[in-house]
Amino acid sequence: MSILRVLLCIIFPPLAVIDKGCGSVLIVFLLTLAGWIPGVIAALIIVNRR
């Protein structure tokens, strides 16, 4: 996980998981709309997964 990807997770979570598939983007987008912190946490988890 690169520093750029972590910063992208913090600044705009849905953009950080764009290469992980449509489902991941949708989940992170909805969590970001519900609250910024849940979106960031979900994005970090998805990006950290191999």
N, C-alpha and C positions, 0 to 999 in steps of 0.2 A: 504494500500500500504506500503510495507516494505522498509526499507532503502536499502536492497540488491537489490530489484527489481528496485528502482530508480537508483542506481549505474549501474545496468545492462542496463537500458534504456540509460544512458549517454554514457557508454563505447561501447556497441554493441546492438543497438536498435532491430534488428530482433530477437535476442535470447531472449529478454525480453518478446516478445509477442508470443512466440512459442506455448503456451497453449491456445491461443485465437482463433486459427483456421488458415487455410491455406490462406484465403483472407487477414487477418490482417498481416500475415508474409510477403506476397507478396507486399502489399501496403507499409509497413514500409521499406522493402528491397529496393524497387524502389525509395522511397523518400530518403533513405540513400545514394543510388548511385547518385542521383541528387544533393544532398548536405547533409552534416552531420546534420546540424541544423534542417531542415524539418523532417528528420528521427527521431531525438530525440523528437521533439515536438509531432509527430504522435504517437510514442511509449508511451510517457507519457500520452497522451489523452486516448489511448486504454487501457492501464494498469489501469488508474484511473476510467474508466467506470466499473460499476458493472454488 
